[in-house]
Amino acid sequence: MGSPQANLWVLLGLGLAGILIMTRKLKKAVKADFGAFVERLQLLPPPPPPPPKAPHPLTGLTFAVSDVFDVEGSITGFGNLDWAKTHEAASQTSPVVSALVEGGASCTGKTVVDDMAFGVSGENKHYDTPTNPAASARTPGGSSSGAAVAVAADLVDFSLGIDTVGGVRVPAGYCGVFGFRPSHGTVSQLGVLPVSASLDAVGWFAKDPTILRRVGHVLLQVPYTVSRSPRSIVVADDCFNLLNSSADRVSQAVVKSVEKLFGRQVLRHENLGDYLSSKVPSLKAFQSEKSNGEVKSSVIRLLANIMRMLKRYEFKQYHDEWIKSVKPTLDPVISVQLQQDLDMAEAEIENCHAVRDEMRSALNFLLKDDGILAIPTTSEPPPKLGSKETLSEDYQIRATMLTSLVSMSGCCQVAVPLGFNEKCPVSISLIARHGGDRFLLDTVQTMYGVLQEQADIVTKTKSSKNAVSQETSAEMAKEKGNQAFKDRQWQRAIVFYTEAIKLNAKNATYYSNRAAAYLELGSFIQAEADCTNAIDLDKKNVKAYLRRGTAREMLGYYKEATEDFRYALVLEPNNKRAAQSAERLRRLFP
């Protein structure tokens, strides 16, 4: 047997080892690349032309591509290990990727997507979920999760993703970066695995609006035009009302920015749900549809359901045969949705397409003559990692309600980061008519600096108002405490003084007053502690010295009590109570 001391050290060592093991289990290790990449590769651009010719437009930039883009010699994995095992390497590179390389950028690898690029949370059980650099305990958003994370973590300058129902815009909002979804059909889908052809669009991420725009000029291949200012900016009030605590801050930042840059006359406010109800008559064909026994609560929620219905149908057309023959391991999000009845009648398909056509007409009409629509990118912050919430149909609907506007209309949209709220990224989105991609990218370039500035101002103003409000509430609580004290309701007074301290812990009077109530109850230790806090905050608080002196006298600390009474006399030489107390103690304890 070892000595008791040795045994103690062994037990301590085992205890510490156990704590370290549990800590490692509980805390997810953050990989060097944040888990963004599934494969590292290198596609180098051609050498730049000699002067005086201009360099390539993307010279010096690096990028990554989501694992749905073909790269010659590499298997396109589609976020699913069984897919990767049953498919050959690509024989050629996607034209979109080639255009970027030829434009001067270097491709450094392929990034994680949700299983078969189907989800919106960004979680993938096959490759592990990439870590959100902006909020590590929360999901990165999907389907193009790794592409957003690679940009947010400064691993690349920009990245490519696929956006079907929000696959670029949602992770851009969750990770606090820019995300651009172009007008449907304007960027080639060749060499890109399809999810839902009528909804799919190649999108891209960047941290800087200038880089976002440079990439757009290469991919959109639009001719140069002089930048134009928006003639109208429509704020969708009902969409901003979907937000919780950040609603006022975000909408005010937009409004103030527009007023500063373009003038108040450019602003318009719209209830988008009401507008779409009148402009998209085909929605009526779905209004009797129910989910979980409940009629859809809003037009935008209904639109999200139609979009998801169309996505499931088209996904099945592409991939059902492979799923039935291979029987792959699929994410529960896909499995649950594919188990739903997908035998849509031809009339239902036609109604879905009618909604799409009417949506495009409705938004094009709303945004004609250089108009911009402002909405939040997502209606809520990213869910916590591992939350069962992301498996629910309700989450899938909520996460795609706002993205359905552009997915179903084919218009272009950019997600714009706007700081943080309660430690989660905040993002707004600007939307332009179909074909207005360059105009939208120019507008973001113009607005972004002022948007940031106004968001900061609104935040500081709100913080200031909150502080003033808290101080006022604290004073009200103190007055209630004073009244209770006068009424000799000592315990009630303590409750009110405690409330005042919680609201404003830097006010010495609140501690001193609570000490007086404690003295009446005979709680001398608490009274002494409160007086010490009061004196730490205000060295000239005479009442605090007198009350602490009284508490210390009752506790038997006569020397310390005498010092408190004498110091009160230094501050107020004519204070009779201090003089009498000091003299009494001097006589008792000469």
Secondary structure, DSSP 8 states (H G I E B T S, - for coil): ---HHHHHHHHHHHHHHHHHHHHHHHS----TTTT-EEEEEEE-------TTS---TTTT-EEEEETTB-BTTB---TT-HHHHHTS---SS--HHHHHHHHTT-EEEEEE--SGGG--SS---TTT-----TT-TTB---SSSHHHHHHHHTTSSSEEEEEESSSTTHHHHHHHTSEEEE--TTSS--TTB--S-TTT-EEEEEESSHHHHHHHHHHHH----------SEEEEEHHHHTT-STTHHHHHHHHHHHHHHHH-GGGEEEE-HHHHHHHH-GGGGGGTT-EETTEE-SSHHHHHHHHHHHHHHHHHHHHHHHHHHHH-----HHHHHHHHS-----HHHHHHHHHHHHHHHHHHHHHTTTTEEEEEES-SS---BTT-GGGGSHHHHHHHHTTTHHHHTT--EEEEEEEEEETTEEEEEEEEE-TT-HHHHHHHHHHHHHHHHHHHHHHHHHHHHHHHHHHHHHHHHHHHHHHHHHHTT-HHHHHHHHHHHHHH-TT-HHHHHHHHHHHHHHT-HHHHHHHHHHHHHH-TT-HHHHHHHHHHHHHHT-HHHHHHHHHHHHHH-TT-HHHHHHHHHHHHH--
